[in-house]
C-alpha cells in the first residue's frame, strides 16, 4: 500500500486549517500560554453528569457527583489522590457504569452505553499511562483514531481500489493535518515505542484528535513531563480548543497549568464534589485549601 503523500503529491489541507507556522500559532518557545481557553458559549451544556454514584464493593468511589461541561470550555477536574477523578472520566467514557445517577451528552442519555458507543457519539480520551501501539508508526497509531469513521468492504480494502482507496486517502488527509498541527512531521514513520515520553503523550493526543471529538477527555496529559514539555502541551490544548472548537475536560495535578489554561475548575475529594468555579474562585475556596493542605479540627 502506497503512502498518500507519495501517490497524491502534497498533503491536502483538511477543514479550515492547513499546516501553519508554529511560531505564528504558539508564539515564541519561551512564552507562557494565554490564560483560559476560548470560553464557554451560552446554551445547554454539552455534558451533564447528574447525581452519579459509583461503588466498588464497599468502596464508594463517587457519591452523588453532578458536573456540567459547557460547550467549548476547558474544564479542569482536580483533587487529591484517590478523590475519584479518573473514576469520573471512566464513567463519562463508558468504562464504568454508575449504580445511580444519569449522564446526558448533547441531549442524549448515554448512562449505560459501552465505550465504543460513547466514542461514536463524539467523546474521545487519553489515559494516565501512555496506551499506544508501540510497534506501529506514529502515522499508523493516529490512523487507529479514524476507525470509527471508516466503512470498509473486504474485497475493495484488499485490493485498495475505488471507494476503499478514496476513503483511506481522505482519512489519512485528516491524520496528516493533525501531524502538522502537533508538529510531529519528522517522526511520522517512527515506531511509537522508540519515542521519548513527551512525544508519546503528544502522539496519544493526536490519536484522540483523529476521532474528531466534540468532547476530549484528558487524564493527566502532562504527568511526568518537564517544564518545556508542559508548556508545549498547554499550548496544544489551548489551540485544540480555539482552532477546532473542541470542548476539553482534563485531570491535572499541576496547579500552575490548571490556573493558566482552564476556564473553570471542578474539585473532588473522597468521591464528592466540594467546589466548582473559576480558577480565581477555586484558588481562595476554603474547602479546597482544607482538602489539599489539611483542615485543623479543634
C-alpha positions in Angstrom: 0.0 0.0 0.0 1.5 3.3 -1.0 1.7 6.4 1.1 -0.8 9.1 0.0 1.9 11.7 0.4 3.9 9.9 -2.3 0.9 9.0 -4.6 -1.1 12.1 -4.3 1.5 14.8 -4.1 1.4 17.5 -1.5 -0.7 16.8 1.6 -4.2 18.2 1.3 -5.5 20.8 3.7 -8.5 19.4 5.6 -11.1 21.6 7.2 -10.1 25.2 7.6 -6.5 24.9 8.9 -3.5 23.9 6.9 0.0 23.5 8.1 0.6 26.8 9.8 3.7 28.4 11.1 4.4 27.0 14.6 5.6 30.4 15.9 2.6 32.2 14.5 0.3 29.7 16.2 2.1 29.2 19.5 4.2 32.3 19.9 7.8 32.1 20.9 9.2 29.0 22.5 9.6 30.6 25.9 6.2 32.3 26.1 3.7 31.3 28.6 0.3 30.0 27.3 -2.5 32.5 27.3 -4.9 32.3 30.3 -8.0 30.2 29.7 -9.4 28.6 26.7 -11.8 30.2 24.2 -14.5 30.3 26.8 -17.8 28.5 27.1 -20.8 29.5 24.9 -24.3 30.0 26.1 -26.9 27.4 25.8 -27.4 23.9 27.3 -24.3 22.1 28.5 -22.6 19.6 26.2 -22.4 17.1 29.0 -24.4 16.7 32.2 -23.4 14.3 35.0 -26.4 14.2 37.4 -26.0 12.8 40.9 -23.8 9.9 39.7 -22.5 7.4 42.2 -20.0 4.6 41.6 -19.4 1.8 44.1 -16.7 -0.9 44.1 -17.9 -3.4 46.7 -17.9 -1.4 50.0 -15.9 1.5 48.5 -17.9 4.4 47.3 -15.7 5.9 44.7 -18.2 8.7 43.6 -21.1 9.9 45.7 -23.9 11.9 44.0 -21.5 13.9 41.9 -23.0 16.4 39.5 -20.9 18.2 36.9 -21.7 20.2 33.8 -19.3 20.6 30.9 -20.2 23.6 28.9 -19.6 23.8 25.1 -16.2 24.9 24.0 -14.8 25.4 27.5 -11.6 24.0 29.0 -12.6 22.4 32.3 -10.2 21.0 34.9 -11.1 18.3 37.3 -8.7 18.4 40.3 -8.4 16.8 43.7 -6.0 14.9 46.0 -5.0 11.3 45.0 -7.9 9.0 45.4 -10.5 11.7 45.1 -12.4 9.9 42.2 -11.1 12.0 39.2 -10.2 9.1 36.9 -13.3 7.2 38.0 -15.4 10.2 36.8 -13.7 10.1 33.4 -14.2 6.4 33.2 -17.9 6.8 33.9 -18.2 9.5 31.3 -16.4 7.4 28.7 -18.4 4.3 29.4 -15.6 2.1 31.1 -17.7 2.2 34.3 -21.4 2.4 34.7 -22.9 4.2 37.7 -25.2 2.4 40.0 -27.3 5.6 40.3 -27.5 8.9 38.5 -27.7 9.9 34.9 -25.3 11.1 32.2 -26.5 13.2 29.3 -24.3 14.0 26.3 -25.5 16.5 23.7 -29.1 16.0 24.7 -28.9 12.2 24.7 -28.9 9.9 27.7 -25.7 7.8 27.5 -25.6 6.5 31.1 -25.3 2.8 30.2 -23.6 2.9 26.8 -20.4 0.9 26.2 -17.1 2.7 25.3 -17.4 2.2 21.5 -20.9 3.6 21.5 -19.7 6.6 23.6 -16.8 7.2 21.2 -19.2 7.1 18.3 -21.2 9.9 19.9 -18.2 12.1 19.9 -16.2 11.6 23.1 -12.5 10.7 22.9 -10.0 10.4 25.7 -6.4 9.8 26.6 -5.1 7.8 29.6 -2.8 8.4 32.6 -0.4 5.8 31.2 0.5 6.0 27.5 -1.6 3.4 25.6 0.0 3.5 22.2 0.7 0.6 19.8 4.5 0.6 20.4 5.5 -1.4 17.3 3.4 0.8 15.0 4.5 4.0 13.4 3.1 7.4 14.6 1.1 7.6 11.4 -0.5 4.2 11.9 -1.2 5.0 15.6 -3.1 8.1 14.6 -4.9 6.2 11.9 -6.4 3.9 14.6 -8.2 7.0 15.8 -10.1 7.1 12.5 -11.5 3.6 12.7 -15.0 4.7 13.8 -15.1 6.9 10.7 -14.3 4.1 8.3 -16.8 1.9 6.4 -14.9 -1.0 4.9 -15.5 -3.7 2.3 -13.3 -6.7 2.5 -12.6 -7.1 -1.3 -12.2 -3.4 -2.0 -9.9 -3.0 1.0 -7.8 -6.0 0.0 -7.0 -4.5 -3.5 -7.1 -0.9 -2.3 -9.3 0.2 -5.2 -12.2 2.6 -5.8 -14.1 3.7 -2.7 -11.7 1.9 -0.4 -8.7 3.9 -1.8 -10.6 7.2 -1.7 -11.7 6.6 1.9 -8.2 5.8 3.1 -6.8 8.9 1.4 -9.4 11.1 3.0 -8.8 9.6 6.4 -5.0 9.9 6.0 -5.5 13.6 5.0 -7.2 14.2 8.4 -4.3 12.5 10.1 -1.7 14.4 8.2 -3.4 17.6 9.2 -3.1 16.5 12.9 0.6 15.6 12.4 1.2 19.1 11.0 -0.8 20.7 13.8 1.1 18.8 16.5 4.5 19.4 14.8 5.4 15.8 14.6 6.2 15.5 10.9 9.7 14.4 11.5 8.6 11.3 13.5 5.5 10.3 11.4 7.1 7.0 10.4 8.9 6.3 13.6 7.6 3.4 15.8 5.8 4.9 18.8 7.8 2.8 21.3 11.1 4.4 20.2 9.9 7.9 21.1 10.7 9.8 24.3 7.9 10.1 26.8 6.8 13.6 26.0 6.4 12.9 22.3 4.4 9.7 23.1 2.0 11.8 25.1 1.7 14.2 22.1 1.0 11.2 19.7 -1.7 9.9 22.1 -3.3 13.4 22.0 -3.1 13.2 18.2 -4.8 9.8 18.1 -7.7 11.2 20.2 -8.0 14.2 17.9 -8.2 11.9 14.9 -11.6 10.8 16.0 -12.7 14.5 15.7 -14.4 14.5 19.1 -16.9 17.1 20.3 -15.6 16.4 23.9 -12.0 15.5 24.6 -11.2 13.9 28.0 -7.5 14.1 29.0 -6.3 12.1 32.0 -3.2 13.8 33.4 -1.9 14.8 29.9 1.3 16.4 31.5 2.2 13.8 34.0 5.9 13.1 34.0 6.8 16.0 31.7 9.5 18.6 32.2 8.6 22.3 32.2 9.2 22.8 28.4 7.1 19.8 27.5 4.3 21.0 29.8 4.4 24.4 28.1 4.2 22.8 24.7 1.3 20.6 25.7 -0.5 23.5 27.3 -0.3 25.4 24.0 -1.6 22.5 22.0 -4.5 22.0 24.4 -5.4 25.7 24.0 -5.1 25.5 20.2 -7.3 22.4 20.0 -9.9 24.3 22.0 -9.6 27.6 20.0 -8.9 26.3 16.4 -11.1 23.1 16.4 -13.7 24.4 18.8 -13.3 21.2 20.9 -14.7 21.1 24.4 -12.0 19.8 26.8 -12.2 18.2 30.3 -8.9 17.4 31.8 -7.4 16.0 35.0 -4.2 17.7 36.1 -2.2 17.9 39.3 0.0 20.9 38.2 -2.0 23.8 39.7 0.0 26.3 37.7 -1.2 24.7 34.5 -4.8 24.5 35.7 -4.8 28.2 36.6 -3.2 29.2 33.3 -5.3 27.3 30.7 -8.7 26.4 32.2 -11.9 28.4 32.2 -13.5 26.5 35.1 -12.4 24.1 37.8 -14.3 21.2 39.5 -12.8 19.9 42.7 -13.4 16.4 44.1 -12.4 15.0 47.5 -13.2 11.5 48.7 -15.6 10.9 45.8 -17.6 14.1 46.4 -17.7 17.4 44.6 -16.6 20.1 47.0 -16.2 23.1 44.7 -17.0 24.4 41.2 -16.0 27.7 39.8 -13.4 29.9 38.0 -9.7 29.3 38.8 -9.6 32.5 40.8 -12.6 31.4 42.9 -11.1 27.9 43.5 -7.8 29.4 44.5 -9.4 31.0 47.5 -12.0 28.4 48.4 -11.5 27.2 52.0 -12.9 23.7 51.3 -10.3 23.3 48.6 -7.5 24.6 50.8 -8.5 22.2 53.5 -8.6 19.2 51.1 -5.1 19.9 49.8 -3.4 21.3 52.9 -5.5 19.5 55.6 -8.0 21.1 57.9 -7.5 21.8 61.6 -10.2 20.4 63.8 -10.5 21.7 67.3 
